[in-house]
Amino acid sequence: MNFLERLREENPAVRFLIRAQSTVYYPILFAALCVCSGLGNRWVYLPILWLLTATVVFSALFSTDNKPLLVPIMLAYYALGSDAETTVYNDTALGYLQSFHIGAFVQICICGVIMASALIYRLARDGSLKRAFQKRGLCASGFLAIGVTFLLNGAFSG
């Protein structure tokens, strides 16, 4: 038994949090937090975004299922508030991204990278990623090509 499994079995706080992730209140709590943080500025949404990130990392390390990862990852976008008035969205080509304070934007990017890394770690650790690439129709070269196309869409344009 490795360290994480032993901690999951022996620590009552970890066991409680894992059980809490399987209740109906888990997504309701995060949805309510994201609605509240989406209405505020960086002093409101950044702590909640870090809470979502910590939840993703906790789930990636300790959860026995991949489903608890989905709630905070899917709701992370809705947790973002605004640091400027809404008129800034139409004034520049950057639009929504320009409305963020630069320090807040850096933290948003860091949280996104941590969430994506935790998700990839979890999917690689439990074998889901390997099984997805072994299935012929699910992750064939065409699916990968369209994924790369979506990621690079507009990357080399003026």
C-alpha positions in Angstrom: 0.0 0.0 0.0 1.5 3.3 -1.0 1.5 6.5 1.0 -1.6 8.0 -0.6 -3.7 4.9 -0.2 -2.6 4.6 3.4 -3.5 8.2 4.1 -6.9 7.7 2.4 -7.6 4.7 4.6 -6.2 6.0 7.9 -7.0 9.7 8.0 -10.6 10.5 9.0 -10.6 14.0 7.4 -9.6 12.6 4.1 -12.2 9.8 4.3 -14.8 12.5 5.2 -13.9 14.6 2.2 -14.0 11.7 -0.2 -17.4 10.7 1.1 -18.6 14.3 0.8 -17.7 14.3 -2.9 -20.3 11.6 -3.6 -23.2 13.5 -2.1 -25.7 15.7 -4.0 -24.5 18.7 -2.0 -21.0 18.6 -3.5 -22.0 20.1 -6.9 -24.6 22.4 -5.3 -22.0 23.9 -3.0 -19.5 24.6 -5.8 -22.2 25.9 -8.1 -23.3 28.4 -5.4 -19.7 29.4 -4.7 -19.1 30.0 -8.5 -22.3 32.1 -8.8 -21.1 34.2 -5.9 -17.6 34.6 -7.2 -18.7 35.3 -10.7 -20.4 38.4 -9.4 -17.3 39.8 -7.7 -13.8 41.0 -8.6 -10.5 39.4 -7.9 -10.8 39.6 -4.2 -13.8 37.3 -4.4 -13.1 35.0 -7.3 -9.4 34.2 -6.8 -9.8 32.5 -3.4 -12.7 30.5 -4.8 -10.7 29.6 -7.9 -7.8 28.4 -5.7 -10.3 26.4 -3.7 -11.5 24.7 -6.9 -7.9 24.0 -7.8 -7.2 22.5 -4.4 -10.3 20.3 -4.8 -9.1 19.1 -8.2 -5.7 18.2 -6.8 -7.2 16.5 -3.8 -9.6 14.5 -6.0 -6.8 13.5 -8.3 -4.7 12.2 -5.4 -7.2 10.6 -3.1 -10.6 10.0 -4.9 -11.5 6.5 -6.0 -13.4 7.8 -9.0 -12.8 10.4 -11.7 -16.3 12.0 -11.4 -15.4 14.3 -8.5 -12.8 16.0 -10.7 -15.5 17.1 -13.2 -17.4 19.4 -10.9 -14.7 21.9 -10.1 -13.1 21.7 -13.5 -16.3 22.4 -15.3 -17.3 25.2 -13.0 -13.9 27.0 -13.0 -14.9 29.2 -15.9 -18.1 30.3 -14.1 -16.1 31.3 -11.0 -14.3 34.1 -12.9 -15.6 37.5 -12.1 -14.5 40.8 -13.6 -11.9 43.3 -12.6 -13.2 46.0 -15.0 -16.5 47.4 -16.2 -18.3 45.5 -19.0 -17.6 48.3 -21.5 -14.0 47.1 -21.9 -15.2 43.9 -23.6 -16.0 45.7 -26.9 -13.2 48.3 -26.9 -10.3 46.1 -27.8 -9.5 42.9 -29.7 -8.6 41.1 -26.4 -12.1 41.6 -25.1 -12.8 39.6 -21.9 -9.1 38.8 -21.2 -8.3 42.5 -21.0 -10.8 43.0 -18.1 -8.5 41.1 -15.7 -5.9 42.6 -13.5 -2.5 41.2 -14.7 -1.7 39.6 -11.3 -5.1 38.0 -11.2 -4.7 36.8 -14.8 -1.4 35.1 -14.0 -3.1 33.3 -11.0 -5.9 32.2 -13.3 -3.4 30.7 -15.7 -1.5 29.0 -12.9 -4.8 27.5 -11.6 -5.7 26.3 -15.1 -2.3 24.6 -15.5 -2.5 23.0 -12.1 -6.0 21.7 -12.8 -5.1 20.3 -16.2 -2.0 18.7 -14.8 -3.9 17.1 -12.0 -6.5 15.8 -14.4 -3.9 14.3 -16.7 -2.0 12.8 -13.7 -5.2 11.2 -12.5 -6.2 9.8 -15.9 -2.7 8.4 -16.4 -2.5 7.0 -12.9 -5.7 5.0 -13.1 -5.2 3.8 -16.7 -8.1 5.8 -18.2 -5.8 7.6 -20.6 -4.1 4.4 -21.8 -7.4 2.7 -22.3 -8.7 5.7 -24.3 -5.8 5.6 -26.7 -6.0 1.8 -27.1 -9.7 2.0 -28.3 -9.7 2.2 -32.0 -12.6 4.6 -32.6 -12.4 6.8 -29.5 -8.9 8.4 -29.9 -7.9 7.6 -33.4 -5.6 9.9 -35.4 -8.5 11.9 -36.7 -9.7 12.7 -33.2 -6.2 13.8 -32.3 -5.8 15.9 -35.4 -9.0 17.8 -34.7 -8.0 18.3 -31.1 -4.7 19.8 -32.2 -6.5 21.9 -34.7 -8.8 23.3 -32.0 -5.8 24.0 -29.8 -3.8 25.8 -32.5 -6.8 27.6 -34.0 -5.6 31.1 -34.8 -2.2 30.6 -33.1 -0.2 31.7 -36.2 -2.6 34.4 -37.5 -1.9 38.1 -37.4 
